Amino acid sequence: SSGINAEWPLRPGFQVEGGRSPQLVTLSTSVHSNIINWRSANEDNSCTGTNVLTCSVVITAADVDYSYDGEYDIGAENRAAGNTIKTDNQSFQVTVYRDVSSTISVTPSTDDTITYDVDTSITCNVEGGQKPYRVDLVTPNTGNLTWLKDASSSSNLTCTGEHVLQCEFTFTSDYNSDGDYTCKGYNRVRNSTEKTKETTISLTSVRPTEVTINGHSSISVLANGSFSINCTIVGKPLISKANVSWTYANDTHSID
């Protein structure tokens, strides 16, 4: 068993021995067949030697991806006494990994702002060659949300995926939604070394200006009498008082 960084070339190698020189050697996975398909009759330098063959192949870093993660099967064949065909199979494990990385996105969002009283989704993407074992999403109003690989039933954050985890948290934004949202991924790579990576996005809630006149929609008043009308204005950011006025017909009055 061995581990390989997805940014490095992959060089699987092994030896095959037979009383007579092996005549067929193969190396394959459930995804990639014939990584090596060596035959003694062909001019193929992926295996060299006589009674003991040394076989190897180079998969360039540009081609290495998570599909090369898993079990590698070696097959060998030769002819023994009486020209009887003998075969043998062995396998080894390769783990393709990356240093853990994280990204965070918001839907819907414009220029890092979210709309008041609208459902908002925070999506945290965490990638690692081995499945990340923990994801934290820290929010200003709900605290710390956590997903655990080995205790998903007790996690309060929902994540799906294998090498890349997609974790989503949906909430209805309010004034307390302002602040930093941090996505942090945890992973173990070769030699069980723990790697962490976090990404933070700052969000500010906005609310369109709304004006409500309090009380009845119509008022009766005696001639030369007085009356009062109250209105409520909400919004974020709140408009300046200098921009508020009352208008009746063509008569406009500013607010003192």
Salt bridges, closest charged atoms under 4 A:
GLU127 OE2 - ARG98 NE 3.35
ASP136 OD1 - ARG134 NE 3.10
ASP178 OD2 - LYS236 NZ 2.21
GLU210 OE1 - ARG207 NH2 3.70
ASP251 OD2 - HIS253 NE2 2.79
